Amino acid sequence: MKGGVLTKSFDQKKIKDVAGEIDRLVEERGDHYIAFLSGLLRFETASGQKTRAGQDKFQEAIKNCLEYLRVESERLSMAFRNYDNLAAVAELKTKQKSQRSVGVAAHIDVVPAGKGWRYPPFGGTVAEGCIWGRGAQDDKGPVASVYSALDALKSLGLRQVSDIRFLIGTLEETDDWPDVDLLRDKRETPDVTIVPDGIFPVINAEKGMAMLELSGTWPEEKPSAEKPRFISLTSGQRHNMVPDTAVLTLLAESSQKSAIARRLTDTAVTLKEIIPDSDFSMTHKEDSKNSGKTIFELSFLGKSAHGAFPEKGHNAALDALAFIDMLEYGPEGLRVFAGGLSRRCGLLDGSGFGIGCHHDYMGNTTINLGVLTLTPKSGNALVNVRYPSGVESANVRAAFEKAAAEDSNALDGLKVKSRIHGRIHEALFISPDNHPEFLHSLQIAYETVTGRPATLNSIRGTTYAKAFPAAVAFGPLDEKAGDIEMAHEVDERIRIDRYLENIKIYALALALLAYNHQHY
């Protein structure tokens, strides 16, 4: 890298000396660093809220969270630039004019918490050797790790030769990245950027990602005394989360309550035979607004997971669609629309849409039906697609348009449309031939701190690395050390020993990238 210098300016002994001092400082200050992350996790910064009240609550939490980081930045003598609570930059500048900048890009928004947590999702609880809370892995844990790394670095007595620019986003978990666009408009883009939002060692390739929306309309069903009326099916909160619940609501004549309850129970038994992991419960009550009517509410329980790993979860929406297909209740148009979703999205490798692809380095295409809403006359589905090199967004768009056309042609009166929803992220590859010093410095930092080999890898996820030139994901999880991916899952947490080791890795990486070690 031009203007820097890094690993060429010092030998292995000096690297180990610096690493040793970092280790000592982190161990001494560990309680402070743990408390800092615990406090950060208490801000309920769940983005993508659909109601006005939810949006207001999110904005207030973001404002307070950024103020928390501003105070820490000033303690570390970092300039802090808040851009309308949409994005912020904390910068540690050199005393002399710097020829380049080393960046870190992370985010403070999180996905919704969901239910069933062992400890409060926004409590920052320290227990059982872990720090618990939504964002502990994705991405508040890394934010706290980097701040803590900078705290340790400032005590080393090294001469800083490159500006360190910490970019903080607030909408990474949403469909679009206006926070990133704003940072680029403000010319905050660093020359090289670490993105602590993946796995170790070094991620120089990421799958492409697109979110597709399939929407359909159809004629409403004529009422029937023998069959219940379809009211709604709702499932999922975010396209990049595997839905862990789905709720199907039906309205029936009270005189048919017992017969319909048996039919529903028998169908659930059949579903269990076909999908052993399916979990079903049912309640019914008299409709207070319609005399002689009974409301049936059927709940399907799955397991949440990151949308990049649909096979690690259990999609409750797919169970509900299979249930509807077996029941044959509801308008014919609804059943065709639901059947198409079930058939295509149930094949998690994308082959149901004809976009299945394997790449030796990046892996397979994956599909996640993340959000589903069905009513008596319409339906809407958000599908998260992650694709390796060999597939382009144009292929994905065409495949969904073809699926929409097939369903529309299957039944008179059924109209299905497809569109891209939000930002498209094409697959990313950062060549080690083009950025040898940058990647090698990260590898040295990882190997020196952990003693494990620092290979280059790819991930399914999409990170801010796609938004900046010469950017790679680097941590915070380490599968080689037995870490379990829990981002977007219930009971998200990070082990304390992992958190402290991450601080050491990031501190050494920034030391290699932004400091002159001959002055240590």
C-alpha positions in Angstrom: 0.0 0.0 0.0 1.3 3.4 -0.9 2.0 5.8 1.9 2.1 3.2 4.5 4.4 0.6 5.2 3.5 -1.6 7.8 4.9 -5.1 8.0 8.1 -4.1 6.1 9.1 -1.6 8.8 9.7 -4.0 11.7 10.6 -7.5 12.5 8.8 -10.4 14.1 10.3 -9.6 17.5 8.8 -6.1 17.4 5.4 -7.5 16.4 5.5 -9.9 19.4 6.6 -7.0 21.7 3.7 -4.9 20.6 1.3 -7.8 20.9 2.6 -8.6 24.4 1.9 -5.0 25.5 -1.5 -5.1 24.0 -2.3 -8.4 25.8 -1.2 -6.9 29.1 -3.3 -3.8 28.7 -6.4 -5.6 27.6 -6.2 -8.1 30.5 -5.7 -5.2 33.0 -8.6 -3.2 31.5 -10.9 -6.1 30.8 -13.6 -5.2 33.3 -13.9 -1.7 31.8 -14.1 -3.1 28.3 -16.8 -5.5 29.3 -18.8 -2.8 31.0 -18.5 -0.6 27.9 -20.1 -3.3 25.7 -22.7 -4.1 28.3 -23.8 -0.5 28.2 -23.8 -0.3 24.5 -26.1 -3.4 24.3 -28.8 -1.6 26.4 -29.8 0.8 23.6 -32.8 -0.7 21.8 -31.6 0.2 18.3 -33.8 -2.3 16.3 -34.0 -0.8 12.8 -36.7 -1.4 10.1 -39.6 -0.4 12.4 -42.9 -0.4 10.5 -45.0 1.9 12.8 -44.5 5.6 13.5 -44.2 4.8 17.2 -41.6 2.2 16.5 -39.6 4.5 14.2 -39.6 7.2 16.8 -38.4 4.8 19.5 -35.6 3.7 17.1 -34.5 7.2 16.3 -34.4 8.1 20.0 -32.4 5.0 20.8 -29.9 5.7 17.9 -29.5 9.3 19.1 -28.7 8.1 22.7 -26.4 5.4 21.4 -24.4 7.8 19.3 -24.1 10.2 22.3 -22.7 7.2 24.3 -20.1 6.7 21.6 -19.4 10.5 21.3 -18.5 10.6 25.0 -16.2 7.6 24.6 -14.6 9.1 21.5 -13.9 12.3 23.3 -12.4 10.4 26.2 -10.0 8.9 23.6 -9.3 12.3 22.0 -11.0 11.3 18.8 -12.9 13.8 16.7 -16.6 12.8 16.5 -18.7 13.9 13.5 -22.4 13.1 13.8 -24.3 13.3 10.5 -27.9 13.9 11.6 -28.0 10.7 13.7 -27.9 8.7 10.4 -24.2 8.0 10.5 -21.1 9.1 12.5 -17.4 9.1 12.2 -14.9 8.9 15.1 -11.4 9.8 13.9 -8.0 9.5 15.5 -5.8 11.8 13.5 -2.1 11.9 13.2 -0.2 14.9 14.6 1.3 15.5 11.2 -0.5 15.4 7.8 -1.4 11.9 6.9 -1.0 10.5 3.4 -3.8 8.0 3.9 -6.5 6.8 6.2 -7.2 3.4 7.7 -10.8 2.7 8.3 -13.1 0.5 10.3 -16.8 0.3 9.4 -19.4 -1.1 11.7 -23.0 -0.5 12.6 -25.1 0.0 15.8 -28.5 -1.0 14.5 -29.7 -4.5 15.2 -32.5 -6.8 14.1 -35.6 -7.2 16.3 -35.0 -9.4 19.4 -37.8 -11.9 19.0 -39.0 -14.0 22.0 -37.7 -16.6 24.3 -34.5 -15.1 25.6 -32.7 -16.5 28.6 -31.7 -12.9 29.6 -33.2 -9.6 28.5 -32.2 -8.9 24.9 -31.4 -5.3 25.6 -30.0 -5.8 29.1 -26.3 -6.3 28.4 -26.3 -9.1 31.0 -22.9 -10.5 31.9 -23.4 -14.1 32.9 -22.2 -17.7 32.3 -18.9 -16.4 30.9 -20.7 -14.4 28.2 -22.1 -10.9 27.4 -25.7 -11.3 26.3 -27.8 -9.1 24.1 -29.0 -8.4 20.6 -26.0 -7.1 18.8 -23.4 -8.8 21.0 -22.1 -10.5 17.8 -23.7 -8.3 15.1 -22.5 -5.6 15.4 -22.2 -3.8 18.7 -19.7 -6.3 20.1 -17.3 -5.4 17.3 -18.0 -1.6 17.8 -17.0 -2.0 21.5 -14.0 -4.1 20.5 -12.7 -1.4 18.2 -13.2 1.4 20.7 -11.4 -0.8 23.3 -8.6 -1.6 20.9 -8.1 2.1 20.3 -8.0 2.7 24.1 -5.2 0.1 24.4 -3.3 1.5 21.4 -3.2 5.0 22.8 -1.2 3.7 25.7 1.5 2.0 23.6 3.6 5.0 22.8 3.7 4.3 19.1 4.0 7.1 16.5 0.8 7.2 14.5 1.4 7.7 10.8 -2.0 7.2 9.3 -5.4 8.6 10.3 -7.8 6.0 11.8 -11.4 6.7 10.8 -14.1 4.7 12.5 -17.3 4.8 10.4 -20.5 4.0 12.3 -23.7 3.2 10.4 -27.3 3.0 11.7 -29.2 1.2 9.0 -27.0 -1.8 7.9 -29.8 -4.3 8.8 -32.3 -2.6 6.5 -33.1 -3.0 2.8 -31.0 0.1 1.8 -27.9 1.8 3.1 -28.6 5.6 3.2 -26.1 5.8 6.0 -23.3 4.6 3.8 -24.4 6.9 0.9 -24.2 9.8 3.3 -20.7 8.9 4.5 -19.5 8.7 0.9 -21.2 12.0 0.1 -19.3 13.5 3.0 -16.0 12.1 1.6 -15.4 10.0 4.6 -14.3 6.9 2.6 -11.0 5.5 3.9 -8.2 4.1 1.7 -8.5 0.7 3.3 -11.3 -0.5 5.6 -11.7 -3.3 8.1 -15.3 -4.5 8.5 -15.7 -6.5 11.8 -19.0 -8.0 10.8 -18.2 -11.5 9.5 -15.7 -14.2 10.7 -12.0 -14.6 11.2 -9.5 -14.9 9.8 -9.8 -12.6 6.7 -12.9 -12.5 4.4 -11.9 -11.3 1.0 -15.0 -12.6 -0.8 -18.7 -12.2 -0.1 -21.7 -13.5 -2.0 -24.0 -11.2 -3.8 -27.3 -10.3 -2.2 -30.7 -9.2 -3.5 -34.1 -9.0 -1.9 -37.0 -9.8 -4.1 -40.6 -9.0 -3.5 -43.4 -11.2 -5.0 -46.8 -9.8 -4.7 -50.1 -11.2 -5.9 -53.8 -10.3 -6.1 -56.8 -12.6 -6.8 -60.6 -12.6 -6.6 -62.0 -13.0 -3.0 -63.6 -16.4 -2.2 -67.4 -16.7 -1.9 -68.6 -17.5 1.6 -69.4 -21.1 2.4 -71.0 -22.6 5.5 -69.0 -25.8 5.2 -65.5 -24.3 4.9 -63.9 -21.7 7.1 -63.0 -18.3 5.6 -59.4 -17.5 5.2 -58.6 -14.3 7.1 -54.8 -13.9 7.2 -51.4 -15.5 7.4 -48.5 -13.4 8.8 -44.9 -14.5 9.3 -41.5 -12.9 9.7 -40.1 -9.5 10.5 -37.0 -9.2 8.2 -36.0 -10.6 4.8 -32.6 -11.5 6.3 -34.0 -13.5 9.2 -35.5 -17.0 9.1 -39.1 -16.6 10.5 -39.6 -18.4 13.8 -43.4 -17.9 14.0 -46.3 -17.9 11.5 -49.9 -17.2 12.5 -52.8 -18.4 10.3 -56.3 -17.0 11.1 -59.5 -18.6 9.9 -63.2 -17.7 10.5 -65.8 -20.4 10.6 -69.5 -21.1 11.4 -69.7 -22.0 15.1 -71.9 -24.9 14.1 -69.0 -26.4 12.2 -66.4 -25.7 15.0 -65.9 -29.3 16.1 -65.6 -30.7 12.6 -63.2 -28.0 11.5 -61.1 -28.4 14.6 -60.7 -32.1 13.9 -59.8 -31.3 10.3 -57.1 -28.8 11.4 -55.7 -31.2 14.0 -55.5 -34.1 11.5 -53.8 -31.9 9.0 -51.3 -30.8 11.6 -50.5 -34.5 12.3 -50.0 -35.1 8.6 -47.7 -32.0 8.4 -45.7 -33.5 11.3 -45.2 -36.7 9.4 -43.9 -34.8 6.3 -41.9 -32.1 8.3 -40.9 -33.7 11.6 -39.5 -30.5 13.0 -42.8 -28.6 12.5 -44.5 -27.4 15.7 -48.2 -26.4 15.7 -50.7 -25.0 18.2 -54.3 -24.0 17.8 -56.8 -21.8 19.7 -60.4 -20.8 18.9 -62.9 -18.4 20.3 -66.3 -16.9 19.5 -66.1 -13.8 17.3 -67.4 -11.0 19.4 -68.2 -9.0 16.3 -70.0 -11.7 14.3 -72.6 -13.8 16.1 -72.4 -17.5 15.3 -68.8 -17.3 14.1 -65.7 -18.8 15.5 -62.1 -17.5 15.0 -59.4 -20.1 14.7 -55.8 -19.0 15.3 -53.1 -21.5 14.3 -49.5 -20.8 15.3 -46.5 -22.4 13.7 -43.2 -22.3 15.6 -39.9 -22.5 13.9 -36.3 -21.5 14.7 -34.8 -18.2 13.9 -31.5 -17.9 12.1 -29.6 -15.5 10.0 -31.0 -15.3 6.5 -27.6 -16.2 5.1 -27.9 -19.6 6.8 -31.5 -20.7 6.2 -30.6 -24.3 6.8 -29.6 -23.5 10.4 -33.1 -22.3 11.2 -36.6 -23.8 10.7 -38.8 -21.6 8.6 -42.3 -21.3 10.2 -43.7 -19.6 7.1 -42.8 -22.6 4.9 -44.6 -24.9 7.4 -47.7 -22.6 7.3 -47.7 -22.7 3.4 -47.5 -26.5 3.4 -50.4 -26.6 5.8 -52.5 -24.3 3.6 -51.7 -26.5 0.6 -52.9 -29.6 2.4 -56.1 -27.9 3.7 -57.3 -26.6 0.4 -59.1 -23.7 2.3 -59.1 -20.2 0.9 -59.4 -18.6 -2.6 -58.0 -20.6 -5.5 -55.7 -17.7 -6.4 -54.3 -17.7 -2.8 -53.6 -21.4 -3.0 -51.8 -21.1 -6.3 -49.7 -18.1 -5.0 -48.9 -19.9 -1.8 -48.1 -23.1 -3.6 -45.6 -21.4 -5.8 -43.9 -19.8 -2.8 -43.8 -23.2 -1.0 -42.5 -25.1 -4.0 -39.8 -22.6 -4.9 -38.7 -21.2 -1.6 -38.7 -24.6 0.1 -35.6 -25.4 -2.0 -33.0 -23.4 -0.1 -30.4 -23.7 -2.8 -32.3 -21.5 -5.2 -33.0 -24.4 -7.6 -36.7 -23.8 -7.2 -36.2 -20.5 -9.1 -33.6 -21.9 -11.5 -30.7 -20.0 -9.9 -29.0 -22.7 -8.0 -25.3 -22.4 -8.4 -22.1 -23.7 -6.7 -18.9 -21.9 -6.5 -15.8 -23.6 -5.1 -14.8 -20.6 -3.0 -18.1 -18.9 -2.3 -20.4 -21.9 -1.9 -24.0 -22.3 -3.0 -26.9 -19.9 -3.8 -29.3 -19.7 -0.8 -32.9 -18.6 -0.6 -34.7 -17.4 2.5 -38.5 -16.6 2.6 -38.2 -13.9 5.3 -41.5 -12.1 5.4 -44.9 -13.3 4.3 -48.4 -11.7 4.4 -51.5 -13.3 2.9 -55.0 -11.8 3.0 -58.3 -13.0 1.4 -57.4 -11.0 -1.8 -53.7 -10.4 -1.9 -50.3 -11.7 -0.8 -46.8 -10.3 -0.4 -43.5 -12.1 0.2 -40.0 -10.9 0.7 -37.3 -13.3 -0.3 -33.6 -12.9 0.5 -31.3 -14.3 -2.2 -27.5 -14.8 -1.7 -25.6 -15.8 -4.8 -22.0 -16.6 -5.6 -19.9 -15.5 -8.6 -21.5 -17.1 -11.6 -24.9 -15.6 -10.8 -25.6 -11.9 -11.3 -28.5 -9.8 -10.1 -29.9 -9.8 -13.6 -30.2 -13.6 -13.5 -32.0 -13.4 -10.1 -34.4 -10.7 -11.4 -35.2 -12.7 -14.5 -35.8 -15.9 -12.5 -38.4 -14.2 -10.2 -40.1 -12.4 -13.1 -40.4 -15.8 -14.8 -41.9 -17.3 -11.6 -44.4 -14.5 -11.3 -45.5 -15.0 -15.0 -45.9 -18.7 -14.5 -48.2 -18.2 -11.5 -50.2 -15.5 -13.3 -50.7 -17.7 -16.3 -51.8 -20.6 -14.1 -55.2 -19.1 -13.1 -57.5 -16.5 -14.5 -57.8 -13.5 -12.2 -54.5 -14.2 -10.5 -51.9 -11.4 -11.0 -48.4 -11.9 -9.6 -45.6 -9.4 -9.9 -42.0 -9.4 -9.0 -39.6 -6.5 -8.2 -36.3 -5.8 -6.6 -36.7 -4.4 -3.1 -33.9 -2.2 -1.8 -30.2 -2.2 -2.7 -28.6 -4.9 -4.8 -25.1 -6.1 -3.6 -23.1 -7.9 -6.3 -20.6 -10.5 -5.2 -17.3 -9.1 -3.8 -13.7 -10.3 -4.3 -10.7 -8.4 -3.0 -7.6 -9.9 -4.7 -4.5 -10.4 -2.5 -2.4 -9.5 -5.5 -3.9 -6.0 -5.5 -3.7 -5.4 -1.8 -0.9 -7.5 -0.4 0.2 -5.2 2.5 -3.4 -4.7 3.8 -4.4 -8.3 3.8 -1.0 -9.5 5.0 -1.2 -7.1 8.0 -4.5 -8.5 9.0 -3.2 -12.1 8.7 -0.2 -11.3 10.8 -2.4 -9.7 13.5 -4.6 -12.7 13.7 -1.8 -15.3 13.7 0.2 -13.5 16.3 -2.6 -13.1 18.8 -4.3 -16.5 18.3 -1.5 -18.8 17.1 -3.9 -20.1 14.4 -3.3 -19.9 10.7 -4.8 -16.9 8.9 -6.4 -18.1 5.7 -8.4 -16.1 3.3 -12.1 -17.1 3.2 -15.5 -16.2 1.8 -18.8 -15.7 3.6 -22.5 -15.8 2.7 -23.3 -12.6 4.5 -23.3 -9.1 3.1 -21.3 -6.5 5.0 -20.3 -2.9 4.6 -17.2 -4.2 2.8 -19.3 -4.0 -0.4 -19.7 -0.3 0.2 -16.1 0.8 0.3 -13.0 0.3 -1.9 -10.4 -2.1 -0.5 -12.6 -3.4 2.3 -12.7 -6.8 3.9 -14.6 -8.4 6.7 -12.4 -9.4 9.6 -14.1 -11.1 12.6 -15.7 -11.0 15.1 -16.4 -14.7 15.2 -13.9 -17.5 14.9 -15.1 -20.9 13.8 -11.7 -22.3 14.3 -12.0 -21.5 18.0 -15.4 -23.1 18.2 -17.5 -20.0 18.0 -21.2 -20.4 17.1 -22.9 -17.9 14.8 -25.8 -16.5 16.8 -26.4 -13.2 15.0 -30.2 -12.7 14.4 -30.9 -15.6 16.8 -32.5 -15.7 20.2 -29.9 -15.6 23.1 -27.3 -13.8 20.9 -24.2 -13.5 23.0 -20.4 -13.4 22.8 -18.0 -15.2 25.1 -15.9 -12.9 27.3 -12.7 -14.6 26.2 -13.6 -14.1 22.6 -14.5 -10.5 23.1 -11.2 -9.8 24.8 -9.2 -11.7 22.2 -11.0 -9.7 19.5 -9.8 -6.5 21.1 -6.3 -7.7 21.0 -6.6 -8.7 17.3 -8.1 -5.4 16.3 -5.5 -3.4 18.3 -2.6 -5.2 16.7 -4.1 -4.9 13.2 -4.5 -1.2 13.6 -1.0 -1.0 15.0 0.3 -2.7 11.9 -1.7 -0.5 9.6 -1.5 2.9 11.1 1.6 3.2 13.3 5.3 3.3 12.8 6.8 0.5 14.9 10.3 1.7 14.7 9.4 4.2 17.4 8.0 1.7 19.8 
